[in-house]
Amino acid sequence: MENLYKIPQHVAFIMDGNGRWAKRRGLSRVEGHRQGVETVERVIRFSKKVGIRYLTLFAFSTENWQRPKEEVNAIFSLLIEYINTKIPFLKDNDVKLLFSGRREDLSEDVLTAIRKGEEETKEGKSLTVVVTLNYSGRAEIVDAVNRIVNEGKKFITEEDFRNYLYIPNVPDPDLVIRTSGEERISNFLLWQIAYSELYFTDVLWPDFSEEDFLKALYEYQSRERRFGRVLDE
C-alpha cells in the first residue's frame, strides 16, 4: 500500500450481491447475508488501516420490505446479533456507529439494538460507520422538506437544507462503491452524492476483499475532481 495517496475521507457502499453469492453455492439467501456481515467487518478494519474517516453502508432500503418476510426478519436478526456481539470490536478500534433512515417503521427490538450501538460507541473518533436502515434518498429529502415546512421557513440555502438531513454533520461521500455488477444508485444518498466519484465492480459483496477495495481506491486516485471548476492544464 506504499503507493496509496489522496485517501477519500468518506466512502459509501451499496452492498449488493449477497443473494446471488448464496444461490451460486446452493445456499439460502440468509447465508449470503450472514457472509455479507463478515465482509462489513473486513471493510471496517481496512478503512481504519488506510485512514478513511467515514463509511456509509446501505444495509436496508425502504423498498426492501417487499422481500420475503423470512429474509427481512433474518436481516434484522443479523443486525441485532452484530450490534450485540461486535460492540467490543468497534470500541477497540475506536469506531463510532450511527444509523440513518426512518426509524418509525422499525420494531422495538431493532430500535433497542440501534440505541445501544450508538450509545456504547459514541466516543469513537478514528472511524464513523453510518448504517442506512429503512432508508431512501427520496424519503430523506421529503422528510427534510416537511421539517422545514413545519418550522414555517419561507427561504433556505443549500447549507440550511443540509441541516435537515438525517445526519447533517457527516461530510458527503467522496467515493461510492457498488458491488455485484449493477450500475445504478438505487435511491441512495441522492442529496449527498451530487459530486461523489462512482465505482462499480462485478465482485459480489461477500467476496469483496482488501484487494478489491484497493482497486477502487487506486481508481479514485486516478480521477480529477473538478466540482464544476476548470482546473489548470
C-alpha positions as a Markdown table, in Angstrom:
| # | Residue | x | y | z |
|---|---|---|---|---|
| 1 | Met | 0.0 | 0.0 | 0.0 |
| 2 | Glu | 3.0 | 2.3 | -0.2 |
| 3 | Asn | 1.6 | 4.0 | -3.4 |
| 4 | Leu | -1.7 | 5.0 | -1.7 |
| 5 | Tyr | -2.2 | 8.7 | -1.5 |
| 6 | Lys | -5.2 | 11.1 | -1.7 |
| 7 | Ile | -7.3 | 8.8 | 0.5 |
| 8 | Pro | -11.0 | 9.6 | 0.4 |
| 9 | Gln | -12.4 | 10.9 | 3.6 |
| 10 | His | -15.8 | 9.2 | 3.2 |
| 11 | Val | -16.5 | 6.0 | 1.3 |
| 12 | Ala | -20.1 | 4.8 | 0.8 |
| 13 | Phe | -21.0 | 1.3 | -0.2 |
| 14 | Ile | -24.1 | -0.2 | -1.9 |
| 15 | Met | -23.5 | -3.7 | -0.7 |
| 16 | Asp | -25.1 | -5.8 | -3.4 |
| 17 | Gly | -24.8 | -9.5 | -4.3 |
| 18 | Asn | -25.5 | -11.4 | -1.1 |
| 19 | Gly | -28.4 | -13.4 | -2.6 |
| 20 | Arg | -26.5 | -14.2 | -5.8 |
| 21 | Trp | -23.5 | -15.3 | -3.8 |
| 22 | Ala | -25.6 | -17.7 | -1.9 |
| 23 | Lys | -27.5 | -19.0 | -4.9 |
| 24 | Arg | -24.3 | -19.9 | -6.8 |
| 25 | Arg | -23.3 | -22.0 | -3.8 |
| 26 | Gly | -26.7 | -23.7 | -3.3 |
| 27 | Leu | -27.2 | -21.9 | 0.0 |
| 28 | Ser | -30.1 | -19.8 | 1.3 |
| 29 | Arg | -30.2 | -16.1 | 0.9 |
| 30 | Val | -29.9 | -15.8 | 4.6 |
| 31 | Glu | -26.4 | -17.4 | 4.5 |
| 32 | Gly | -25.5 | -14.8 | 1.9 |
| 33 | His | -26.4 | -12.0 | 4.2 |
| 34 | Arg | -24.5 | -13.7 | 7.1 |
| 35 | Gln | -21.4 | -13.8 | 4.9 |
| 36 | Gly | -22.0 | -10.2 | 3.9 |
| 37 | Val | -21.8 | -9.3 | 7.6 |
| 38 | Glu | -18.3 | -10.8 | 7.6 |
| 39 | Thr | -17.3 | -8.5 | 4.7 |
| 40 | Val | -18.6 | -5.5 | 6.7 |
| 41 | Glu | -16.1 | -6.2 | 9.4 |
| 42 | Arg | -13.3 | -6.7 | 6.9 |
| 43 | Val | -14.1 | -3.3 | 5.2 |
| 44 | Ile | -14.2 | -1.6 | 8.6 |
| 45 | Arg | -10.7 | -3.0 | 9.5 |
| 46 | Phe | -9.3 | -2.0 | 6.2 |
| 47 | Ser | -10.8 | 1.5 | 6.2 |
| 48 | Lys | -9.3 | 2.2 | 9.6 |
| 49 | Lys | -5.9 | 0.9 | 8.4 |
| 50 | Val | -5.7 | 3.2 | 5.4 |
| 51 | Gly | -7.1 | 6.3 | 7.1 |
| 52 | Ile | -10.7 | 6.6 | 5.8 |
| 53 | Arg | -12.7 | 8.6 | 8.4 |
| 54 | Tyr | -16.3 | 7.8 | 7.4 |
| 55 | Leu | -18.0 | 4.7 | 6.0 |
| 56 | Thr | -21.7 | 4.6 | 5.0 |
| 57 | Leu | -23.2 | 1.2 | 4.3 |
| 58 | Phe | -26.6 | 0.7 | 2.5 |
| 59 | Ala | -28.0 | -2.0 | 4.7 |
| 60 | Phe | -31.8 | -2.0 | 4.1 |
| 61 | Ser | -33.8 | 0.3 | 1.9 |
| 62 | Thr | -37.5 | 1.2 | 2.2 |
| 63 | Glu | -38.1 | -0.9 | -0.9 |
| 64 | Asn | -36.5 | -4.0 | 0.8 |
| 65 | Trp | -39.7 | -4.5 | 2.8 |
| 66 | Gln | -41.0 | -6.1 | -0.4 |
| 67 | Arg | -38.7 | -9.1 | 0.1 |
| 68 | Pro | -39.9 | -12.3 | 1.6 |
| 69 | Lys | -40.7 | -11.9 | 5.3 |
| 70 | Glu | -38.3 | -14.7 | 6.3 |
| 71 | Glu | -35.4 | -12.8 | 4.6 |
| 72 | Val | -36.4 | -9.5 | 6.1 |
| 73 | Asn | -36.5 | -11.0 | 9.6 |
| 74 | Ala | -33.1 | -12.6 | 9.0 |
| 75 | Ile | -31.5 | -9.3 | 8.0 |
| 76 | Phe | -32.7 | -7.6 | 11.2 |
| 77 | Ser | -31.8 | -10.6 | 13.3 |
| 78 | Leu | -28.3 | -10.4 | 11.9 |
| 79 | Leu | -28.2 | -6.7 | 12.6 |
| 80 | Ile | -29.2 | -7.2 | 16.2 |
| 81 | Glu | -26.7 | -10.0 | 16.6 |
| 82 | Tyr | -23.9 | -8.0 | 15.1 |
| 83 | Ile | -24.5 | -5.0 | 17.4 |
| 84 | Asn | -24.7 | -7.2 | 20.5 |
| 85 | Thr | -21.6 | -9.2 | 19.7 |
| 86 | Lys | -19.3 | -6.7 | 17.9 |
| 87 | Ile | -19.5 | -3.6 | 20.2 |
| 88 | Pro | -16.2 | -4.6 | 21.9 |
| 89 | Phe | -14.6 | -4.9 | 18.4 |
| 90 | Leu | -16.0 | -1.4 | 17.4 |
| 91 | Lys | -14.8 | 0.2 | 20.7 |
| 92 | Asp | -11.4 | -1.5 | 20.5 |
| 93 | Asn | -11.0 | 0.0 | 17.0 |
| 94 | Asp | -12.2 | 3.5 | 18.1 |
| 95 | Val | -15.3 | 3.2 | 15.8 |
| 96 | Lys | -18.4 | 5.3 | 16.2 |
| 97 | Leu | -21.7 | 3.6 | 15.0 |
| 98 | Leu | -24.6 | 5.7 | 13.6 |
| 99 | Phe | -27.8 | 4.8 | 11.9 |
| 100 | Ser | -29.7 | 6.7 | 9.3 |
| 101 | Gly | -33.2 | 6.2 | 8.0 |
| 102 | Arg | -36.8 | 6.2 | 9.0 |
| 103 | Arg | -37.0 | 4.6 | 12.5 |
| 104 | Glu | -40.7 | 4.7 | 13.0 |
| 105 | Asp | -41.2 | 1.5 | 11.0 |
| 106 | Leu | -38.7 | -0.5 | 12.9 |
| 107 | Ser | -39.5 | -2.9 | 15.7 |
| 108 | Glu | -38.7 | -2.2 | 19.3 |
| 109 | Asp | -36.0 | -4.8 | 19.5 |
| 110 | Val | -34.3 | -3.3 | 16.5 |
| 111 | Leu | -34.6 | 0.2 | 17.9 |
| 112 | Thr | -33.2 | -1.0 | 21.2 |
| 113 | Ala | -30.2 | -2.5 | 19.5 |
| 114 | Ile | -29.6 | 0.6 | 17.4 |
| 115 | Arg | -29.7 | 2.8 | 20.5 |
| 116 | Lys | -27.3 | 0.5 | 22.3 |
| 117 | Gly | -24.9 | 0.5 | 19.4 |
| 118 | Glu | -24.9 | 4.3 | 19.1 |
| 119 | Glu | -24.6 | 4.9 | 22.8 |
| 120 | Glu | -21.8 | 2.5 | 23.5 |
| 121 | Thr | -19.7 | 3.6 | 20.6 |
| 122 | Lys | -20.3 | 7.4 | 20.9 |
| 123 | Glu | -16.8 | 8.1 | 21.9 |
| 124 | Gly | -15.3 | 6.6 | 18.8 |
| 125 | Lys | -13.1 | 9.1 | 16.9 |
| 126 | Ser | -11.0 | 7.2 | 14.3 |
| 127 | Leu | -13.8 | 6.0 | 12.1 |
| 128 | Thr | -17.5 | 6.7 | 11.9 |
| 129 | Val | -19.7 | 4.0 | 10.4 |
| 130 | Val | -23.1 | 5.0 | 9.2 |
| 131 | Val | -25.6 | 2.2 | 8.6 |
| 132 | Thr | -28.6 | 3.2 | 6.5 |
| 133 | Leu | -31.6 | 1.3 | 7.7 |
| 134 | Asn | -35.1 | 1.6 | 6.3 |
| 135 | Tyr | -33.5 | 4.3 | 4.1 |
| 136 | Ser | -34.5 | 6.0 | 0.9 |
| 137 | Gly | -32.7 | 9.1 | -0.6 |
| 138 | Arg | -36.0 | 10.5 | -1.8 |
| 139 | Ala | -37.6 | 9.9 | 1.6 |
| 140 | Glu | -34.8 | 11.7 | 3.3 |
| 141 | Ile | -35.3 | 14.7 | 1.1 |
| 142 | Val | -39.1 | 14.7 | 1.6 |
| 143 | Asp | -38.6 | 14.4 | 5.4 |
| 144 | Ala | -36.2 | 17.3 | 5.3 |
| 145 | Val | -38.7 | 19.4 | 3.4 |
| 146 | Asn | -41.5 | 18.6 | 5.8 |
| 147 | Arg | -39.4 | 19.6 | 8.7 |
| 148 | Ile | -38.7 | 22.9 | 7.0 |
| 149 | Val | -42.3 | 23.5 | 6.2 |
| 150 | Asn | -43.3 | 22.7 | 9.8 |
| 151 | Glu | -40.9 | 25.3 | 11.0 |
| 152 | Gly | -42.6 | 27.9 | 8.8 |
| 153 | Lys | -39.4 | 28.7 | 6.8 |
| 154 | Lys | -40.0 | 30.5 | 3.5 |
| 155 | Phe | -36.5 | 30.5 | 2.1 |
| 156 | Ile | -33.4 | 28.4 | 2.7 |
| 157 | Thr | -30.0 | 27.9 | 1.2 |
| 158 | Glu | -28.3 | 24.6 | 0.3 |
| 159 | Glu | -26.4 | 24.8 | 3.6 |
| 160 | Asp | -29.6 | 25.4 | 5.5 |
| 161 | Phe | -31.2 | 22.4 | 3.8 |
| 162 | Arg | -28.3 | 20.2 | 4.8 |
| 163 | Asn | -29.1 | 20.8 | 8.5 |
| 164 | Tyr | -32.4 | 19.0 | 8.0 |
| 165 | Leu | -30.9 | 15.7 | 6.6 |
| 166 | Tyr | -30.8 | 12.7 | 8.9 |
| 167 | Ile | -27.2 | 13.1 | 9.8 |
| 168 | Pro | -26.1 | 16.6 | 8.8 |
| 169 | Asn | -22.7 | 16.6 | 10.3 |
| 170 | Val | -21.3 | 13.7 | 8.2 |
| 171 | Pro | -19.5 | 15.0 | 5.1 |
| 172 | Asp | -20.6 | 14.0 | 1.7 |
| 173 | Pro | -19.1 | 10.8 | 0.3 |
| 174 | Asp | -16.0 | 11.2 | -1.9 |
| 175 | Leu | -16.4 | 7.8 | -3.4 |
| 176 | Val | -19.4 | 5.5 | -3.8 |
| 177 | Ile | -18.7 | 1.8 | -4.5 |
| 178 | Arg | -21.4 | -0.6 | -5.7 |
| 179 | Thr | -20.7 | -4.3 | -5.9 |
| 180 | Ser | -22.2 | -7.2 | -8.0 |
| 181 | Gly | -22.1 | -5.6 | -11.4 |
| 182 | Glu | -25.2 | -3.4 | -11.2 |
| 183 | Glu | -24.5 | 0.2 | -12.3 |
| 184 | Arg | -27.2 | 2.4 | -10.6 |
| 185 | Ile | -27.6 | 4.4 | -7.5 |
| 186 | Ser | -30.9 | 2.7 | -6.2 |
| 187 | Asn | -32.2 | 5.7 | -4.3 |
| 188 | Phe | -29.0 | 6.0 | -2.1 |
| 189 | Leu | -27.9 | 9.3 | -0.6 |
| 190 | Leu | -29.4 | 11.3 | -3.5 |
| 191 | Trp | -28.6 | 14.7 | -2.0 |
| 192 | Gln | -25.1 | 13.8 | -0.6 |
| 193 | Ile | -23.6 | 12.1 | -3.7 |
| 194 | Ala | -24.1 | 15.0 | -6.1 |
| 195 | Tyr | -20.3 | 15.2 | -6.7 |
| 196 | Ser | -19.2 | 11.8 | -5.5 |
| 197 | Glu | -17.0 | 9.6 | -7.7 |
| 198 | Leu | -18.8 | 6.3 | -8.6 |
| 199 | Tyr | -17.1 | 3.0 | -8.9 |
| 200 | Phe | -18.8 | -0.2 | -10.0 |
| 201 | Thr | -17.4 | -3.7 | -9.6 |
| 202 | Asp | -18.6 | -7.2 | -10.7 |
| 203 | Val | -17.4 | -8.7 | -7.4 |
| 204 | Leu | -20.3 | -9.8 | -5.2 |
| 205 | Trp | -20.4 | -8.2 | -1.7 |
| 206 | Pro | -19.5 | -11.4 | 0.3 |
| 207 | Asp | -16.4 | -11.8 | -1.9 |
| 208 | Phe | -15.3 | -8.1 | -1.7 |
| 209 | Ser | -11.7 | -8.2 | -0.4 |
| 210 | Glu | -9.0 | -5.8 | 0.6 |
| 211 | Glu | -7.5 | -6.1 | -2.9 |
| 212 | Asp | -10.9 | -5.2 | -4.4 |
| 213 | Phe | -11.0 | -2.2 | -2.1 |
| 214 | Leu | -7.5 | -1.2 | -3.1 |
| 215 | Lys | -8.5 | -1.3 | -6.8 |
| 216 | Ala | -11.4 | 1.1 | -6.1 |
| 217 | Leu | -9.1 | 3.5 | -4.2 |
| 218 | Tyr | -6.5 | 3.4 | -6.9 |
| 219 | Glu | -9.2 | 4.2 | -9.5 |
| 220 | Tyr | -10.4 | 7.0 | -7.3 |
| 221 | Gln | -6.9 | 8.5 | -7.1 |
| 222 | Ser | -6.6 | 8.5 | -10.9 |
| 223 | Arg | -9.6 | 10.9 | -11.3 |
| 224 | Glu | -9.6 | 14.6 | -11.1 |
| 225 | Arg | -12.4 | 16.1 | -9.0 |
| 226 | Arg | -13.3 | 19.4 | -10.5 |
| 227 | Phe | -16.6 | 20.2 | -8.7 |
| 228 | Gly | -17.7 | 22.2 | -11.8 |
| 229 | Arg | -14.4 | 24.2 | -11.9 |
| 230 | Val | -11.9 | 24.4 | -14.7 |
| 231 | Leu | -8.5 | 23.2 | -13.4 |
| 232 | Asp | -5.2 | 24.5 | -14.7 |
| 233 | Glu | -3.8 | 22.4 | -17.6 |
